[in-house]
Amino acid sequence: NPYILAILLFGLGLGTTITFASSHWLLAWMGLEMNTLAIIPLMTQHHHPRAVEATTKYFLTQATAAATLLFASVTNAWLTGQWEIQQITHPLPSTMITLALALKIGLAPLHAWLPEVLQGLDLTTGLILSTWQKLAPFALILQLQPSNSTLLIILGLTSTLIGGWGGLNQTQLRKILAYSSIAHLGWMILVLQFSPSITLLTLLTYFIMTFSTFLVFKLNKSTNINTLAMSWTKAPALTALTPLILLSLGGLPPLTGFMPKWLILQELTKQGLAPTATLAALSALLSLYFYLRLSYAMTLTISPNNLTGSTPWRLPST
Amino acid sequence: MSLPRITHLPSGRLLSTILHHQLLLPSIIPLTVPKRAVIQGEYRRPGQPKKTKFAWQKINFNFSKGLEAIKKHFTLLKKEFTDRWVGPEGKPIVEHMLEQNRVVWEFRGPESLREWTVSSDREIGGHSEAYLKLGRNNNTCFLYGTLSSTPPRDGETRYSGYCTMRSKQPLASFDRKKHHDWSSFNTLQLRVRGDGRPWMINVSAETYFSHQKDDIYCYFLYTRGGPYWQDVKIPFSKFFLTHRGRVQDDQHPVWLDKVNTIGFTLGDKADGPFQLEIDFIGVCKDYAHTEEFAYEAYKRNPEV
């Protein structure tokens, strides 16, 4: 029904805009809640049990995060007497808010919901979840003044490691993209306290790369590696170019995805965190492995098939 | 100052006689330790065994079995860790991509029968019987028994007469649930030898989080009696959704990435003996089968 779709998409846009424009914690929380509530019907539109399962898991985690966020902001208001977003200085609310926002976006160790939720959704809704739903929490994260740098470094490093390690044996594309999201978010959080502008840059490049990846998968109507291996029959030109996107996600120079990683490593080293930088770079290798495996399956090999007739791309489309 | 002498406690035998003495008064209750089920009069479905023991009395501590279990679970855990280095599901990615057929259940020895659970309507008090054994030369499994559609006399059951064989949930280390990932396949293939009866194949996917525990995807298996084996290939797009045996309106195709169990049910209303022999159950990828779902989805709010 197009009217309902319009209302939900408008709600999504409004929620993010409200969070962007707010300087009061309550208004920011409201924007986040609106985002959650608006995407719930979009997730269950196919009435499949797995979609319902994904929606339930998503709702429970996001509601928990929102409740913790509200609690932390109320605690901050009680302790410091003001509701300004940029003035969270007391360590307890600051830590709670960081953890709540980490649960919202799916940073490790609060990441367990993300692969299952993305797996239960169709590719379009998964795209919205991976990209648009991360904007609002990031707007709040960028405005935090973190007094606990250890927490952020731990969150970041754990995320890169778990994102790389967890994605290694997945054959479902949506789960691979979930783990890639976890890894990229880890990179973003690593440099947050030193240079929030690099975080924003990483977020935007991640959006562009993930957007294109999801659209490639949508075009091929593929949700696992074996169907992706058939994409050379459907769109050979796109199949030839998709490794560029995938390796950019993996952070290989000279592709764009390398730029945020380079800047982050440079910033970390300048701040004297060279071992952290080394560990993050090594864990990027893990995720690079599965991106490389995806490009191998898609472009570099021709999977067994029995297409004795013409390949689909040669047939005239109606 | 010495501790006062502890008064001599009555012996255990004396205590039990006191207990018996108290119970002798209402003489209908048997002379055993009182059970909640007996005292509170829980309804017992005919066919369920009588509850005579408390839950803690059923525990059987056995040191050697415990050691074996520890060994088994840690071996499985180690295998899980090492499989991760090889590839998805313990096979290299090339093998996963090239895989076109996979035999999931093959009945070649007595340990293969332990993966299956056989039940019939005896659990609700009916009179059907079902047994599972290995066929000739230990090469097949043989499900046989008798169906009886006499309903149990408990006042609430109207129909009866079914038997079923269901695979057990695959378990990882420490009894965690594992699922069959059949997402690279689209057809179920069986080699059976039946006696002409129509069976139903039930595929059950993971429903823990969606709270739809009895959602089962079913399709028919028409066996032709006779000495010849029958190769049956059923695409997964033909499976329709049922809940507790009733076909649902809102149909959707079965998602194959988290399949829990597969089962065979016989419920035709014909009393008498039955037999089903299964050689193997496998899944295959049929490239020529491009149908996504065989049934139309229920249209809510149709335009009139």
Interface residues (C-beta under 8 A of the other chain):
Chain A: N1 H46 H47 H48 P49 R50 V52 E53 T56 K57 Q119 L168 N169 Q170 T171 Q172 T223 N224 I225 N226 A229 R293 A297 T301 S303 P304 N305 N306 L307
Chain B: R84 G87 P88 E89 I93 H96 M97 L98 Q100 D181 S183 S184 A205 T207 F209 S210 Q212 D215 D250 H252 W255 D257 K258 K285 Y287 A288 N301
